[in-house]
Amino acid sequence: MSFDDFKHLVRTTFRDPDAAARQLIGLDLPMQARWMALVLAVSVSALMAFLVSSIFPAPEGAEAPMLSVVRQPMMLAAMQMAAIVMGAGLMAGVGRIFGGRGTFPDALILTVWIEVLLLIVQAAQVVLSLAVPPVAGIAGIMAIALFLWLTVQFTKALHGFTSGPKVLLVMFVTLIAMGTVLSFLAAALGLMPEMPQ
C-alpha cells in the first residue's frame, strides 16, 4: 500500500466506513501481515504515549496510576496488543452469535485500522496541546466518539448488520458483562485493591 493509497483509505473511512471496511477485508492479507500490522501499530502507540508523558509530565503529587505503565513502552504495547486481540475476538465472536458472518482475521485487521486512525488523532492532539491547549481536551473526547463510531460501523460491515443502534447496545452489554467477569476473576485471584477500613 502506497502513501496515496493510505491517504485515500483514511478519507474513505470517514466518508464511507462501510466501503473502507470492505476495502480492508478485500486486501485479503495473510495472517502474518495482520499480526505484523498489529505489532507495528501498538509499538508506535506505546512510543507516542511515552513521548507525550515526557513532554507533558504529571504535576507533582498528582495521582497517576497509569503513569508507571506509560513510562514502560514494552508493557504498554503488550497491554494494548492484548486489548486489541480481545476486541477483535469479541467483534467476531459476539457478532456471529447474533447471526453475523465475520471472521476473526477480518475483525483483527479492522481493529488494527481503528488503532491506526486513533494514532493519527493522538498525534493531532499532541500538536493542539502545544499550540492551543484548551482545544486538546475536545480532541480527546472526539477520539472516544470516533472509536465508538468506527467500531459500530466496522462491526456492521464485518457481519452484514444493518442497525447501528442495536450493534452499539450489544457492544455496551458485552463490555459490562466482560467487566463483571474480569472483576470476579480479579477478586478470586486476590488482585482487587483492598477497601480502606
Secondary structure, DSSP 8 states (H G I E B T S, - for coil): --HHHHHHHHHHHHH-HHHHHHHHHHT---HHHHHHHHHHHHHHHHHHHHHHHHHS---TT---TTHHHHT-HHHHHHHHHHHHHHHHHHHHHHHHHTT----HHHHHHHHHHHHHHHHHHHHHHHHHHHH-HHHHHHHHHHHHHHHHHHHHHHHHHHHT---HHHHHHHHHHHHHHHHHHHHHHHHHTT-S-----
